[in-house]
Amino acid sequence: MAALAERLAPLGVTPARATAVVYIALHEGCDQITLGRALGVNRASTMKAVDELEALGVLERRPGRDRRTNALHLTPAGAALRHKVEAVTREHDIAAFAPLDPAERAELGRLLAKLRLNDDAADQGDAAIAASKEG
């Protein structure tokens, strides 16, 4: 992660902030709660990240679905940053995975996908439990 942080530093973002920018680009208009869940961070950390990105001029808050939420949107500067972040991340990934041969990369991808599916299933179970407690 340190190598990626070094590569992203000239762009003025950390790996976590870079991930937030890309997530918002892919889920334009998402709210802060959804962003926080996707990043796996608490509300305070999400608000801090959004505040920092807004101060950088790469995102803006707009009224959300109701008065309690904000919809997050990238500015033109944010869209440009997203493309730079993705280019830096691609370069980093190429370097990071260079020691693996194609078969090893495929196996790693398969294993990570399996873990992601398991994690998604656990998240759905957690959401169902939370919903049952609310009702």
HELIX and SHEET records of a PDB file:
HELIX    1   1 ALA A    2  LEU A    8  1                                   7    
HELIX    2   2 ALA A    9  LEU A   11  5                                   3    
HELIX    3   3 PRO A   15  LEU A   26  1                                  12    
HELIX    4   4 GLN A   32  LEU A   39  1                                   8    
HELIX    5   5 ARG A   43  ALA A   55  1                                  13    
HELIX    6   6 PRO A   76  PHE A   97  1                                  22    
HELIX    7   7 PRO A  102  GLU A  134  1                                  33    
SHEET    1   A 2 LEU A  59  PRO A  63  0                                        
SHEET    2   A 2 ASN A  70  LEU A  74 -1                                        
END                                                                             
